Amino acid sequence: MTQKSEYLIDLIYQKFKNYKAKEIFLEKESLKKFIFSLLKEN
């Protein structure tokens, strides 16, 4: 994983964790796997 992608995942994770309107249950590893599944080329 590149440093840039790690940084973007951290940013997204922090945005979700700070979202107060609804409680979001999120694990960083799950988020990382989901993002990579979106980016994976078939």
C-alpha positions as CSV (number, residue, x, y, z in Angstrom):
1,M,0.0,0.0,0.0
2,T,1.3,3.4,-0.9
3,Q,1.7,6.1,1.7
4,K,-0.9,8.3,-0.2
5,S,-3.5,5.5,-0.1
6,E,-2.9,4.9,3.6
7,Y,-3.3,8.7,4.2
8,L,-6.6,8.7,2.3
9,I,-8.0,5.8,4.2
10,D,-7.1,7.5,7.4
11,L,-8.9,10.6,6.3
12,I,-12.0,8.7,5.3
13,Y,-11.9,6.8,8.6
14,Q,-11.7,9.9,10.7
15,K,-14.5,11.6,8.8
16,F,-16.8,8.6,9.4
17,K,-15.8,8.3,13.1
18,N,-16.5,12.0,13.7
19,Y,-19.9,11.9,12.0
20,K,-22.4,12.6,14.8
21,A,-25.8,12.3,13.1
22,K,-25.7,8.6,13.3
23,E,-23.5,6.2,15.1
24,I,-21.3,4.3,12.7
25,F,-19.6,1.1,13.6
26,L,-16.5,0.9,11.6
27,E,-13.2,-0.9,11.8
28,K,-10.2,0.5,10.0
29,E,-9.3,-2.9,8.5
30,S,-12.8,-3.4,7.1
31,L,-12.7,0.0,5.5
32,K,-9.3,-0.7,4.0
33,K,-10.5,-4.0,2.5
34,F,-13.6,-2.3,1.1
35,I,-11.7,0.5,-0.6
36,F,-9.2,-2.0,-2.1
37,S,-12.1,-4.1,-3.4
38,L,-13.4,-1.0,-5.2
39,L,-10.0,-0.2,-6.7
40,K,-9.1,-3.7,-7.7
41,E,-8.8,-4.2,-11.4
42,N,-10.3,-7.3,-12.9
